[in-house]
Amino acid sequence: APGRSAAPSAADRRPRPTGAPTAAGRLGSVTTRLGRYLVREVGGMYLLGVAGLCLLLSIDLLSVLARFLVEHGASAATVARLVAFKLPWFLHLTLPLAVVFSILVATGRLAKDAELKAAYAGGVPPGSLLRPLVAVGVGIALLAVAVNGWLEPWGEAAYQREIQGFLYARPPAATQVDAAFAIDGLGTYFAARIRADRDDPARAELSGVLAVLDDGRTVTAARGVWDALTRTWTLEAARVAEPGASEGTPQDAPLVLPFPLESTPEQALMRPAQQTLTQLVDRVRDLRDAGGDVAQARFALHRRLADASSAAVFALAAGALALRVRGRGAGLGWTIALIVAFWANWTLTEALFDRGVLGALAAAWATPASVAVAGLALAWWVTHR
């Protein structure tokens, strides 16, 4: 009758199972399984990419060392050790770069076989496939921090010891030229050369010393000793010029100047490439407190962190781009383009830092920052188109 609703059918009155999955739940389950499948595909290609890039870098290293090794009669075991010591440096570059290769090639294969198209047709949003790729990139970035921060300095130190064993009966002492320190409350100290003592890591030889003290006096000396235990510079045959005087007065006894740098000469003069992240942090702090130049140490510290983080931003950029590629050929093409762009930017920023155009932080983080901006733009394009 009009105005009266029809009686419910038997099917309508049948109770529904409380555990039956909804359409949204089924789609979420499919998306999760598809994400795991995508990660497995990328993982296999990632291992292949790391191995291939390390092989290319090792071949390049052997071509550089070939003449040196032949002239000094190095054995096969020595060559193998040298390559093994350089492996952490290879990983410094290959861990982030292999992310680009693996993601673009793996998704290119999925696009070629129409698997991505089928997933999109089934309602799987591209953004849901981007999240597991970024998570993989973050995990690789954490691994890269450990490799760049601790394993690479160990390998570089061992590599240098092996090379120096061919050239020197004893390894050369660490040396720094044109070192200057602006110390609050004391003045500005300069040494034309600082050379660490091989037998005593707490002492170093000073040559060509000039100190301008806060009270206006100027101190010069041909040589001296830096003692980290007493935190002093002891100058021999020093001359002290009073403010306004044209010549200095010779000192009969050695002149002792306070030098409050907490690091030992061996630590301060060690190459940044041979220092761990924690040692670099200490070096930056100590040099800053003593008024020394912290630019090189700060650049080395942030460069390692920035290069490690490149794995995460590469996963974002390559993943967003890969979800729109049309085939394996396009994936390989974009892989080459991104790696070349990264390498050009990476080398350019270091050169600009060496010439004083960019500061340490800007030069270290410029490359991953630019990749991150491009990755965010591509991710927005993928998720909103």
Contacts in CASP RR format, 6 or more apart in sequence:
PFRMAT RR
TARGET T0000
AUTHOR 0000-0000-0000
METHOD contacts of the structure
MODEL  1
APGRSAAPSAADRRPRPTGAPTAAGRLGSVTTRLGRYLVREVGGMYLLGV
AGLCLLLSIDLLSVLARFLVEHGASAATVARLVAFKLPWFLHLTLPLAVV
FSILVATGRLAKDAELKAAYAGGVPPGSLLRPLVAVGVGIALLAVAVNGW
LEPWGEAAYQREIQGFLYARPPAATQVDAAFAIDGLGTYFAARIRADRDD
PARAELSGVLAVLDDGRTVTAARGVWDALTRTWTLEAARVAEPGASEGTP
QDAPLVLPFPLESTPEQALMRPAQQTLTQLVDRVRDLRDAGGDVAQARFA
LHRRLADASSAAVFALAAGALALRVRGRGAGLGWTIALIVAFWANWTLTE
ALFDRGVLGALAAAWATPASVAVAGLALAWWVTHR
21 29 0 8 1.000
27 123 0 8 1.000
27 124 0 8 1.000
28 128 0 8 1.000
30 122 0 8 1.000
30 124 0 8 1.000
31 124 0 8 1.000
31 125 0 8 1.000
31 128 0 8 1.000
31 129 0 8 1.000
34 119 0 8 1.000
34 124 0 8 1.000
34 129 0 8 1.000
35 128 0 8 1.000
35 129 0 8 1.000
35 132 0 8 1.000
36 132 0 8 1.000
38 106 0 8 1.000
38 107 0 8 1.000
38 110 0 8 1.000
38 129 0 8 1.000
38 132 0 8 1.000
38 133 0 8 1.000
39 132 0 8 1.000
39 133 0 8 1.000
39 136 0 8 1.000
41 106 0 8 1.000
41 107 0 8 1.000
41 109 0 8 1.000
41 110 0 8 1.000
42 102 0 8 1.000
42 103 0 8 1.000
42 106 0 8 1.000
42 107 0 8 1.000
42 133 0 8 1.000
42 136 0 8 1.000
43 102 0 8 1.000
43 106 0 8 1.000
43 136 0 8 1.000
44 102 0 8 1.000
44 106 0 8 1.000
45 101 0 8 1.000
45 102 0 8 1.000
45 103 0 8 1.000
45 105 0 8 1.000
45 106 0 8 1.000
46 98 0 8 1.000
46 99 0 8 1.000
46 101 0 8 1.000
46 102 0 8 1.000
46 140 0 8 1.000
48 102 0 8 1.000
49 94 0 8 1.000
49 98 0 8 1.000
49 101 0 8 1.000
49 102 0 8 1.000
50 91 0 8 1.000
50 94 0 8 1.000
50 95 0 8 1.000
50 98 0 8 1.000
52 94 0 8 1.000
53 90 0 8 1.000
53 93 0 8 1.000
53 94 0 8 1.000
53 97 0 8 1.000
53 98 0 8 1.000
53 101 0 8 1.000
54 87 0 8 1.000
54 90 0 8 1.000
54 91 0 8 1.000
54 94 0 8 1.000
57 86 0 8 1.000
57 90 0 8 1.000
57 93 0 8 1.000
57 94 0 8 1.000
58 83 0 8 1.000
58 86 0 8 1.000
58 90 0 8 1.000
61 82 0 8 1.000
61 83 0 8 1.000
61 86 0 8 1.000
62 79 0 8 1.000
62 83 0 8 1.000
65 79 0 8 1.000
65 82 0 8 1.000
68 74 0 8 1.000
68 163 0 8 1.000
68 166 0 8 1.000
69 78 0 8 1.000
69 79 0 8 1.000
72 166 0 8 1.000
74 82 0 8 1.000
74 166 0 8 1.000
78 162 0 8 1.000
81 162 0 8 1.000
82 159 0 8 1.000
82 162 0 8 1.000
82 163 0 8 1.000
85 155 0 8 1.000
85 156 0 8 1.000
85 158 0 8 1.000
85 159 0 8 1.000
85 162 0 8 1.000
86 155 0 8 1.000
86 159 0 8 1.000
87 155 0 8 1.000
88 147 0 8 1.000
88 151 0 8 1.000
88 152 0 8 1.000
88 154 0 8 1.000
88 155 0 8 1.000
88 156 0 8 1.000
89 152 0 8 1.000
89 155 0 8 1.000
89 156 0 8 1.000
91 144 0 8 1.000
91 147 0 8 1.000
91 151 0 8 1.000
91 152 0 8 1.000
92 144 0 8 1.000
92 147 0 8 1.000
92 148 0 8 1.000
92 152 0 8 1.000
92 304 0 8 1.000
92 307 0 8 1.000
93 307 0 8 1.000
95 140 0 8 1.000
95 143 0 8 1.000
95 144 0 8 1.000
95 147 0 8 1.000
95 308 0 8 1.000
95 311 0 8 1.000
96 140 0 8 1.000
96 141 0 8 1.000
96 144 0 8 1.000
96 307 0 8 1.000
96 308 0 8 1.000
96 310 0 8 1.000
96 311 0 8 1.000
96 314 0 8 1.000
97 314 0 8 1.000
97 339 0 8 1.000
97 342 0 8 1.000
99 136 0 8 1.000
99 137 0 8 1.000
99 140 0 8 1.000
99 311 0 8 1.000
99 314 0 8 1.000
99 315 0 8 1.000
99 318 0 8 1.000
100 314 0 8 1.000
100 317 0 8 1.000
100 318 0 8 1.000
100 335 0 8 1.000
100 338 0 8 1.000
100 339 0 8 1.000
100 342 0 8 1.000
101 335 0 8 1.000
101 339 0 8 1.000
103 133 0 8 1.000
103 315 0 8 1.000
103 318 0 8 1.000
103 319 0 8 1.000
103 322 0 8 1.000
104 318 0 8 1.000
104 319 0 8 1.000
104 321 0 8 1.000
104 322 0 8 1.000
104 325 0 8 1.000
104 331 0 8 1.000
104 332 0 8 1.000
104 333 0 8 1.000
104 334 0 8 1.000
104 335 0 8 1.000
104 338 0 8 1.000
105 328 0 8 1.000
105 331 0 8 1.000
105 332 0 8 1.000
105 335 0 8 1.000
106 322 0 8 1.000
107 116 0 8 1.000
107 319 0 8 1.000
107 322 0 8 1.000
107 323 0 8 1.000
107 325 0 8 1.000
107 331 0 8 1.000
108 322 0 8 1.000
108 325 0 8 1.000
108 327 0 8 1.000
108 328 0 8 1.000
108 329 0 8 1.000
108 330 0 8 1.000
108 331 0 8 1.000
109 327 0 8 1.000
109 328 0 8 1.000
110 116 0 8 1.000
111 117 0 8 1.000
111 325 0 8 1.000
111 326 0 8 1.000
111 327 0 8 1.000
111 328 0 8 1.000
111 330 0 8 1.000
112 327 0 8 1.000
112 328 0 8 1.000
116 323 0 8 1.000
119 129 0 8 1.000
120 126 0 8 1.000
125 383 0 8 1.000
126 323 0 8 1.000
126 324 0 8 1.000
126 382 0 8 1.000
126 383 0 8 1.000
127 323 0 8 1.000
127 379 0 8 1.000
127 382 0 8 1.000
127 383 0 8 1.000
129 323 0 8 1.000
130 316 0 8 1.000
130 319 0 8 1.000
130 320 0 8 1.000
130 323 0 8 1.000
130 379 0 8 1.000
130 382 0 8 1.000
130 383 0 8 1.000
133 315 0 8 1.000
133 316 0 8 1.000
133 318 0 8 1.000
133 319 0 8 1.000
133 322 0 8 1.000
134 312 0 8 1.000
134 315 0 8 1.000
134 316 0 8 1.000
134 319 0 8 1.000
136 315 0 8 1.000
137 311 0 8 1.000
137 312 0 8 1.000
137 314 0 8 1.000
137 315 0 8 1.000
138 311 0 8 1.000
138 312 0 8 1.000
138 315 0 8 1.000
139 311 0 8 1.000
139 312 0 8 1.000
140 311 0 8 1.000
140 312 0 8 1.000
140 315 0 8 1.000
141 308 0 8 1.000
141 309 0 8 1.000
141 310 0 8 1.000
141 311 0 8 1.000
141 312 0 8 1.000
142 308 0 8 1.000
144 307 0 8 1.000
144 308 0 8 1.000
144 310 0 8 1.000
144 311 0 8 1.000
145 277 0 8 1.000
145 304 0 8 1.000
145 305 0 8 1.000
145 308 0 8 1.000
147 308 0 8 1.000
148 277 0 8 1.000
148 304 0 8 1.000
148 305 0 8 1.000
148 307 0 8 1.000
148 308 0 8 1.000
149 276 0 8 1.000
149 277 0 8 1.000
149 304 0 8 1.000
150 276 0 8 1.000
150 277 0 8 1.000
152 273 0 8 1.000
152 304 0 8 1.000
153 273 0 8 1.000
153 274 0 8 1.000
153 275 0 8 1.000
153 276 0 8 1.000
153 279 0 8 1.000
154 276 0 8 1.000
156 271 0 8 1.000
156 273 0 8 1.000
156 274 0 8 1.000
157 274 0 8 1.000
160 274 0 8 1.000
161 171 0 8 1.000
164 171 0 8 1.000
164 172 0 8 1.000
165 171 0 8 1.000
170 198 0 8 1.000
171 198 0 8 1.000
173 195 0 8 1.000
173 196 0 8 1.000
173 197 0 8 1.000
173 198 0 8 1.000
174 195 0 8 1.000
174 196 0 8 1.000
174 265 0 8 1.000
174 266 0 8 1.000
174 269 0 8 1.000
174 270 0 8 1.000
174 271 0 8 1.000
175 193 0 8 1.000
175 194 0 8 1.000
175 195 0 8 1.000
175 196 0 8 1.000
175 269 0 8 1.000
176 193 0 8 1.000
176 194 0 8 1.000
176 268 0 8 1.000
176 269 0 8 1.000
177 192 0 8 1.000
177 193 0 8 1.000
177 194 0 8 1.000
178 190 0 8 1.000
178 192 0 8 1.000
179 190 0 8 1.000
179 191 0 8 1.000
179 194 0 8 1.000
179 292 0 8 1.000
179 293 0 8 1.000
180 188 0 8 1.000
180 189 0 8 1.000
180 190 0 8 1.000
180 292 0 8 1.000
180 293 0 8 1.000
181 188 0 8 1.000
181 189 0 8 1.000
181 190 0 8 1.000
181 259 0 8 1.000
181 261 0 8 1.000
181 290 0 8 1.000
181 291 0 8 1.000
181 292 0 8 1.000
182 188 0 8 1.000
182 291 0 8 1.000
182 292 0 8 1.000
183 189 0 8 1.000
183 259 0 8 1.000
183 260 0 8 1.000
183 290 0 8 1.000
183 291 0 8 1.000
184 291 0 8 1.000
185 214 0 8 1.000
186 213 0 8 1.000
186 214 0 8 1.000
186 257 0 8 1.000
186 258 0 8 1.000
186 260 0 8 1.000
187 211 0 8 1.000
187 212 0 8 1.000
187 213 0 8 1.000
187 214 0 8 1.000
188 211 0 8 1.000
188 212 0 8 1.000
189 209 0 8 1.000
189 210 0 8 1.000
189 211 0 8 1.000
189 233 0 8 1.000
189 257 0 8 1.000
189 259 0 8 1.000
190 209 0 8 1.000
190 210 0 8 1.000
190 211 0 8 1.000
191 206 0 8 1.000
191 207 0 8 1.000
191 208 0 8 1.000
191 209 0 8 1.000
191 210 0 8 1.000
192 207 0 8 1.000
192 208 0 8 1.000
192 209 0 8 1.000
193 205 0 8 1.000
193 206 0 8 1.000
193 207 0 8 1.000
193 208 0 8 1.000
194 204 0 8 1.000
194 205 0 8 1.000
194 206 0 8 1.000
194 207 0 8 1.000
194 226 0 8 1.000
194 265 0 8 1.000
194 269 0 8 1.000
195 204 0 8 1.000
195 205 0 8 1.000
195 207 0 8 1.000
195 269 0 8 1.000
196 203 0 8 1.000
196 204 0 8 1.000
196 265 0 8 1.000
196 266 0 8 1.000
196 269 0 8 1.000
197 203 0 8 1.000
197 204 0 8 1.000
197 205 0 8 1.000
197 265 0 8 1.000
201 264 0 8 1.000
201 265 0 8 1.000
201 266 0 8 1.000
201 267 0 8 1.000
202 227 0 8 1.000
202 228 0 8 1.000
202 229 0 8 1.000
202 264 0 8 1.000
202 265 0 8 1.000
202 266 0 8 1.000
203 225 0 8 1.000
203 226 0 8 1.000
203 227 0 8 1.000
203 228 0 8 1.000
203 265 0 8 1.000
204 225 0 8 1.000
204 226 0 8 1.000
204 265 0 8 1.000
204 269 0 8 1.000
205 223 0 8 1.000
205 224 0 8 1.000
205 225 0 8 1.000
205 226 0 8 1.000
206 221 0 8 1.000
206 223 0 8 1.000
206 224 0 8 1.000
206 225 0 8 1.000
206 226 0 8 1.000
206 233 0 8 1.000
206 235 0 8 1.000
207 222 0 8 1.000
207 223 0 8 1.000
207 224 0 8 1.000
208 220 0 8 1.000
208 221 0 8 1.000
208 222 0 8 1.000
208 223 0 8 1.000
209 219 0 8 1.000
209 220 0 8 1.000
209 221 0 8 1.000
209 222 0 8 1.000
209 223 0 8 1.000
209 224 0 8 1.000
209 233 0 8 1.000
209 235 0 8 1.000
209 238 0 8 1.000
210 218 0 8 1.000
210 219 0 8 1.000
210 220 0 8 1.000
211 218 0 8 1.000
211 219 0 8 1.000
211 220 0 8 1.000
211 233 0 8 1.000
211 257 0 8 1.000
212 218 0 8 1.000
212 219 0 8 1.000
213 219 0 8 1.000
215 243 0 8 1.000
216 242 0 8 1.000
216 243 0 8 1.000
217 240 0 8 1.000
217 241 0 8 1.000
217 242 0 8 1.000
217 243 0 8 1.000
218 240 0 8 1.000
218 241 0 8 1.000
218 248 0 8 1.000
219 235 0 8 1.000
219 238 0 8 1.000
219 239 0 8 1.000
219 240 0 8 1.000
219 241 0 8 1.000
219 255 0 8 1.000
219 257 0 8 1.000
220 238 0 8 1.000
220 239 0 8 1.000
220 241 0 8 1.000
220 248 0 8 1.000
221 235 0 8 1.000
221 236 0 8 1.000
221 237 0 8 1.000
221 238 0 8 1.000
221 239 0 8 1.000
221 255 0 8 1.000
222 236 0 8 1.000
222 237 0 8 1.000
223 235 0 8 1.000
223 236 0 8 1.000
223 237 0 8 1.000
224 233 0 8 1.000
224 234 0 8 1.000
224 235 0 8 1.000
224 236 0 8 1.000
225 233 0 8 1.000
225 234 0 8 1.000
225 236 0 8 1.000
226 232 0 8 1.000
226 233 0 8 1.000
226 259 0 8 1.000
226 265 0 8 1.000
227 233 0 8 1.000
227 234 0 8 1.000
228 261 0 8 1.000
228 263 0 8 1.000
228 264 0 8 1.000
228 265 0 8 1.000
231 258 0 8 1.000
231 259 0 8 1.000
231 260 0 8 1.000
231 261 0 8 1.000
231 262 0 8 1.000
232 256 0 8 1.000
232 257 0 8 1.000
232 258 0 8 1.000
232 259 0 8 1.000
233 256 0 8 1.000
233 257 0 8 1.000
233 259 0 8 1.000
234 254 0 8 1.000
234 255 0 8 1.000
234 256 0 8 1.000
234 257 0 8 1.000
235 251 0 8 1.000
235 254 0 8 1.000
235 255 0 8 1.000
235 256 0 8 1.000
235 257 0 8 1.000
236 254 0 8 1.000
237 250 0 8 1.000
237 251 0 8 1.000
238 250 0 8 1.000
238 251 0 8 1.000
238 254 0 8 1.000
238 255 0 8 1.000
239 247 0 8 1.000
239 248 0 8 1.000
239 249 0 8 1.000
239 250 0 8 1.000
239 251 0 8 1.000
240 248 0 8 1.000
240 249 0 8 1.000
240 251 0 8 1.000
240 255 0 8 1.000
241 247 0 8 1.000
241 248 0 8 1.000
241 249 0 8 1.000
242 248 0 8 1.000
242 249 0 8 1.000
259 290 0 8 1.000
260 289 0 8 1.000
260 290 0 8 1.000
261 268 0 8 1.000
261 286 0 8 1.000
261 287 0 8 1.000
261 289 0 8 1.000
261 290 0 8 1.000
262 286 0 8 1.000
262 289 0 8 1.000
262 290 0 8 1.000
263 282 0 8 1.000
263 283 0 8 1.000
263 286 0 8 1.000
263 287 0 8 1.000
267 279 0 8 1.000
267 282 0 8 1.000
267 283 0 8 1.000
268 283 0 8 1.000
268 286 0 8 1.000
268 287 0 8 1.000
270 279 0 8 1.000
272 280 0 8 1.000
272 283 0 8 1.000
272 296 0 8 1.000
272 297 0 8 1.000
272 300 0 8 1.000
272 301 0 8 1.000
273 300 0 8 1.000
275 283 0 8 1.000
275 300 0 8 1.000
277 301 0 8 1.000
277 304 0 8 1.000
277 305 0 8 1.000
280 297 0 8 1.000
280 300 0 8 1.000
280 301 0 8 1.000
280 304 0 8 1.000
281 301 0 8 1.000
283 297 0 8 1.000
284 294 0 8 1.000
284 297 0 8 1.000
284 298 0 8 1.000
284 301 0 8 1.000
287 293 0 8 1.000
287 294 0 8 1.000
287 297 0 8 1.000
288 294 0 8 1.000
294 360 0 8 1.000
295 353 0 8 1.000
295 359 0 8 1.000
295 360 0 8 1.000
296 360 0 8 1.000
298 360 0 8 1.000
298 361 0 8 1.000
299 353 0 8 1.000
299 359 0 8 1.000
299 360 0 8 1.000
299 363 0 8 1.000
299 364 0 8 1.000
302 360 0 8 1.000
302 361 0 8 1.000
302 364 0 8 1.000
302 365 0 8 1.000
303 350 0 8 1.000
303 363 0 8 1.000
303 364 0 8 1.000
305 364 0 8 1.000
306 364 0 8 1.000
306 365 0 8 1.000
306 367 0 8 1.000
306 368 0 8 1.000
307 368 0 8 1.000
309 368 0 8 1.000
310 342 0 8 1.000
310 367 0 8 1.000
310 368 0 8 1.000
310 371 0 8 1.000
313 368 0 8 1.000
313 371 0 8 1.000
313 372 0 8 1.000
313 375 0 8 1.000
314 338 0 8 1.000
314 342 0 8 1.000
314 371 0 8 1.000
316 372 0 8 1.000
316 375 0 8 1.000
316 376 0 8 1.000
316 378 0 8 1.000
316 379 0 8 1.000
317 338 0 8 1.000
317 371 0 8 1.000
317 372 0 8 1.000
317 374 0 8 1.000
317 375 0 8 1.000
317 378 0 8 1.000
318 334 0 8 1.000
318 335 0 8 1.000
318 338 0 8 1.000
319 378 0 8 1.000
320 375 0 8 1.000
320 378 0 8 1.000
320 379 0 8 1.000
320 381 0 8 1.000
320 382 0 8 1.000
321 334 0 8 1.000
321 378 0 8 1.000
322 331 0 8 1.000
322 334 0 8 1.000
323 382 0 8 1.000
324 382 0 8 1.000
325 331 0 8 1.000
325 334 0 8 1.000
342 367 0 8 1.000
342 371 0 8 1.000
345 366 0 8 1.000
345 367 0 8 1.000
345 370 0 8 1.000
346 367 0 8 1.000
349 358 0 8 1.000
349 362 0 8 1.000
349 363 0 8 1.000
349 364 0 8 1.000
349 366 0 8 1.000
349 367 0 8 1.000
350 363 0 8 1.000
352 358 0 8 1.000
352 363 0 8 1.000
353 359 0 8 1.000
353 360 0 8 1.000
353 363 0 8 1.000
353 364 0 8 1.000
358 366 0 8 1.000
END
